[in-house]
Structure formats: C-alpha cells, structure tokens
Amino acid sequence: MTKTNTDNKTEERKNRFTGQSIMLTKDESIIHDRIFINELGATIEDKEAGIDGTSKLWDKVRADINWFRQHNAEAYMVLLD
C-alpha cells in the first residue's frame, strides 16, 4: 500500500501527552480513534479480570498502531510514539 493522499487530510488529532498535532485523512482518524477506544476497553477488561494484558482488545490496539507505522510513519511519530 502506498502513502495516503495528503489532499484529503481534514481531521486534526493531537498527542495526548505533548499536545503536538497532525492532520489525518478521515480513514486515518477512524483508525487513530479506534486505538484509544480499544485501549480504554482493554484497560477496563484487564481491571475486571485483575490481570493486566489479558484483554483480546490489546491485539487490536497493536494492529492499529502497526498500521500507522507502515502507512503513515510521520503521524505515528507525532501521535503514538
């Protein structure tokens, strides 16, 4: 897959720790948001189970983070690294 088209970058996202922002495409923003939705769900599931790292949602979080590494390394570095 090639780099995403920069003409369609209409969605701003910010790093929750640094405040640095970057523009994403609609599809990239959905994947970015899904990372944090699944992270929250996984954290809740782990807390209910009493064991960290047991939720299957962590696999989805990692898969979406890896997607950014492969398809938009700049956004990965700004938002997720």
Protein Blocks (a to p, Z undefined) as FASTA:
>chain_A
ZZddfklmmbccddfklopacdddfklmmmmmmmmmmmmmmmmmmmmnopghkamklmmm
mmmmmmmmmmommlmmmmmZZ
